[in-house]
Amino acid sequence: MTTLIPQLNADLSELADRVRNSLVQVTVGRRGSGSGVVFSDDGLVITNSHVVSGKGRRSSGDRLQVTLPDGAVVAGELLAKDEESDVAVLKIEGAEGNLPELHPIELGDSRSLRAGQWVMSMGHPWGVAAVAAGGIVIGAGPDLPEAPGAGRDWIAVDWPSALAIQVDRWSTTGAALSASAP
């Protein structure tokens, strides 16, 4: 038991280091920004739909910009969005072969999460780079009551800050990671 916490710390730190090069910041004109995660070798990025098209967020003249982990700013193209699930997919323009430092994240299945598992969220909240927060899953999916506006499609996490939050389809976050991520 005496090595459990130090090992968990080491594992989560290693996970954060591996994911850091997959995180990007998505900026929409001067209206706002959010986090995104690169998930393919050809520069596809997953982010929240409300980041690219939320109320007051995107007009036809707004440009999508993607800030890469090395600080380079490149143009992004909106390929698809689904406001119901609050997911959007962007393509980093000119990404083919030009981004050797970018490492796509392996997408997991949130349906496999169970109460008691450690999870971590990483993103660029409020423009702060690569922020990590962790907590324990206290429930997921059909095990939880319906949340207003989210149905049963959410995960409740008890963060160590003693603040219970829900990671749902309306949360602006980058990568949500389990401690068992490959």
Order of alpha helices (4+ residues) and beta strands (2+ residues): alpha-beta-beta-beta-alpha-beta-beta-beta-beta-beta-beta-beta-beta
